[in-house]
């Protein structure tokens, strides 16, 4: 028999350092799974998923990477409509084109600032590291295989650690007081 659990999502929270600007409550410093979202229709649309044992430390790391130009930046207004319109392509491209970043740094950092202000974060407190990894993988695998418009907002190529054959499957029901487009009602981890 497969075990069943509810996964409680709290939020929305602000990106660290932008609470005064967007008037959204600060993220608590807990271990868990987090969702980057944008406001969308009658809820929020998924942009990314991650795991950490310290939200504050991890978001400080993310902020540093955004400000170095290492992450892909989207046009916020397009993303809020479920459309992926890249303003700057991060990851390997950014590493290989550091000169372009430096030439356009002021504009790229404005794009990053706008994206960080617009993010609405949702979190689920999960103490167990392995369970966090399994949840992250299940959500992203679902997104990568989806034909829905929101699926395109998620960057590909993430390193995932889904359930191994020796691990007992768990059916997880996602519970949130807000509608989260891109987060399935139920996932198997």
N, C-alpha and C positions, 0 to 999 in steps of 0.2 A: 504494500500500500504506500502510495506517495504522500509524503508529509505536506501539509498546507500551512501557509503563514500569511498574515497581512503585513504589508510593508507601508508604514505611515510616512507620508511626505509632508514636511513642514515648509512653509514659505508663503509668499515670496520674501526673500532677503536681498539686501543690497550687496554689491561688490564692495569689498573692504576699501574704506577711504572715500566712498561716494555717498554715504548715508545722508549727509547734510544736503547734497545737491539733489538727489532724487527722492528724498524724504521717505525712504524705505528702511525698515528695521535692519540692524546689523546682524550678520551671520554669527551664530554661536560657534565657539571653538570646540567641536566634537569630532569623533571619528565617524566616518560614514561614507555614503554615496552622495554625490551632488550632481545637479542638473543645471546647465546654463540654459536659460530660456529668454525669449523676447515676448512681450505682450503680443497677442494674436487673437483676432476675433473676440470670442467670449471667454478667453483664457490665456494660455501661454503656449508657445511653440518651442520645441526642443532644438537646441543648437549644439550641445555637447554633454558628455557624461564623464564623470571621473570618480576616483576613490582616494581616500586619505585617512590618516590617523590624526590629523590636525587641520581643520578647515582654514584657520588663520594662516598657518605656515604655508599650506598648499596654495592659497589664493595670493599670498605674497610672492611665491615662486611664479605663479601664472602672470601676475602683474609685471614682474621683471621681464619675462619672456615677451609679453605684448610690447613693452617699451623698448625692447631690443630689436623689434621687427621680426621676431622668429615665428609668430603665429599669423595665420590667415585672417584678414580683416574683411568683414562684409559691410555692405551698405545697410545701415540699420533700418531705414524705411522700407527697403525691398524685403529684408528678412522678416520684418513685422507683417509682411503680406505673403510670407512663405516662399519667397523667391531668393535664390542664391545669386548675388551679384558681388563678386570679389572686387575689392578696392586694392588689396595687396595680398599676394600669395606668399604665405610663410613656408615653414618647414624646409625642405631641401632647396627649393628655389631661393628662399631668403639667404640661406648659407652661401649659395653659389653667386648671389648677386648683391653682396654687402655694399658694393659701391653705389648701386641704385638706391638702396635704403638710405645711405648717408647723404646722397644728393637730394633726396626727397623726405628727409627725416621729419621736418616740421609738419608737413602735410600728413604723413603716415601716422605720426603720433597724435594728430588731431582725430584721425579716423579711429585710432585705438581708444582714445579718451571717450569718444562718442559711444563706442561699443560697450565699454566698461560701465558707463553711466546707464545705458539702456538695459543691461542684463538684469534679469530677475532670477535669483537662485532659489532652488528647492533642494532640501536635504533630507536624508533619512539616516537616522543614527543607527549604525551597525558596528558593534565592537569587534566582531570576528573578521580579520583581514581576508581570509579565503572566501567568506560569504560575500564580502564587498566586491571582490573580483568577479565572482560568479554573477552577481546582479548586474554589474557594469557590462560584462560580456553579453548577457542575455538581452539587455536593452539595446545595445549597439548592433548585435546580430539581427535583431528584429528590424531595426531601422535600416540597416544596409540592404535588407531583402525587400523592403517596402516600396511600393509604387506611389505612395502618397507624396504630395508636394513638399511636406516638411522633411522628408527623408534626405533631400538634397542639401539641407543646411548643415548636416553633420559632416565633418572632415573624415575622410577615409584613412586607412592605413594605421589605425591605432593597434597597439600591442595588447591583445586580449587574452585572458586566462579563464575560459569558460569551464564548465563542469567536466571533470575527468570521468572516465568510465567507472572507476572504482568508487566514485562519490555518489551517495544516495541522492536522487533527484528531489527537489522541493518545488512545489507549485506556489508561487508568490502572487498574491493579489495586491495591486498597487492602489493605495487609498490616499486621496488628497481632496481637500475641500475646494480646490480649483481644477478646472479642466486643463489637462496637460496634453496637448497634441504631440504625438510621437511616443508617448508612454503607454504601452499596451495595458489593458485592464488586468491581464494575467500573463505571467511569464513562468517558464520552467527554468530553474537554475540548477 
